[in-house]
Amino acid sequence: MSGVDRTGLSDLVARRGWIVWAPVILLVSVVPVSWVFGFTPHAGWSLSGDIGHVFEFGLFAVLVALARARAVPGSTGLLAGALAGIGYGVAIELIQWPIPYRSADPRDVALDVVGVTCALALLWAVRRRRVAVVDRRAVGP
């Protein structure tokens, strides 16, 4: 893998992944939708747009949480991930507000919060399960 082993790549993503993902979210949030998808979706409720919000901000929150947990010993990073994910969601909507071809929508912020909450809950559950497995192995059969 061109000089970076799998563990090194995993560590790099855990420490710096959010730095790459944040501009991606910003880009797809401020350019015209037709530039991103090649067409303008119909007005009204859009399931793909909703899933996009949940995924984008959920992943961002997890990447921030992983980075925080690596940077601060003893930290789970969950609070940092939640604050960063929700804060960035609000910031994106405020950035979109004056752009004529975009719209700021409180519903989008709500979807961002759902994504952040679900993703961080999943991260917490995976970590908890991993700790339980390690504890069982330490105790033995």
N, C-alpha and C positions, 0 to 999 in steps of 0.2 A: 504494500500500500504506500508506495513512494515515500519511505522514510518515517511514516507515522504508523505505529502498531495500533491494534484495535483498542487497547486500553488507553493509549495516548489520545486517540480520536475521541473516545468516550469522555475522557477527562476534559478535553478541549471544548466539546459540545456542552458539558455540564458547567464549565466556567464561563464560556463566552457565547453560547448559542443565542442568548437573548439579544446580544449586540447585533447579530445578523438579522434576527427575526423582526425586531422593532422597525427598521426601515422598510422591510417588505410590507408590513401592515400599513405603514404610513403611505407608501406608494399606491397600494390598491385602494386606499381610502380617499386619496385626493385627486387622482387622475379620473377622467371620464370613464364610466363603467364600460362603454363600448371599446375603449382602448384595452381594457383588461380582458374582457371576454369575447371581443370581436363582434358583439351585437348589444343592443340595448334591451334589457329584459322588460317585460310588461310591467306596468305600474301596479301597485298593490302588493299583497303579501307574497313573499318569495321564500320558499323553503330552502333553496340553495343559499340565499343570502343569509338566512337565519343560521343555518349550519355553519356557514363561513364565519360569522361572528363568534359563535360558540367555540369553534375550532381555533381560530386565530388567537383569541385572547386567552383561551384555556392553555394552549401551547406556550404562549408568552409567559403566563403566570408560572407554569411549571419550570420553564427555563430560568426565570428569575429565582425561583425557590431553590433550584439545584445550585445555581451560582452562589447564592447567599449561604447555603448549607456548606459548600466547599470553602467559602471565604471566612466564615465565622464558626470556629469549633463549638459544638454543642447546639448550634442553631438548626432548626428544621427547615428554615427558609419559608415556611408556609405563610407567615404574616407578611413578609416582604413580597412574596409572590402575589398575595391577594391585593395588597395596597398598590403594587406596581400595575397589575393587570387591570384593576378597576380604574385607577388613576389615568392610565394610558387610554382606556376606553373613553373616559370623559373628555380627555384632551383631544382625541381624534374627532369626536363629535363637535367640539368647540372650533377645531380647525376647519371642519366641513361647513360650519354655519355660514360664513360669508361667501363661500364658493358657489357661484350661480348654478352650476350643473350637478352639485351634490346637495344633500340635505342633512341637517342635524336632526336626529330622531331619538327621543328618550327611550323608545322601544329598543333601539340598537344598544344603548347602554345596559338595559335590562338583560338583553341576550349576552352581552359581554360578561355581566355578573354571573349569569347561569354558567357560562363556559368556564370562568375562573373557578367558581365554586365546585363544579363537577370534576374538573381536572385536578384541582388540589386535593379534593376528597379521595380521588383515585390514587394520587401520589401517596397520600397519608396511608391508605389501606395497603398499598403495595409494600411500603416501608414497614408497616406493622406486621404484615405477614412474613416478610423477610426476617425480621427480628425474632418472631416466634419460631421460625424454622431453625435459625442459628441457635437459639436457646435450647431447642429440643435436641439438636445435634451435640451441644456441649454437655448436656446431662446424660445422654446416652440412651440406650433402649429401655 
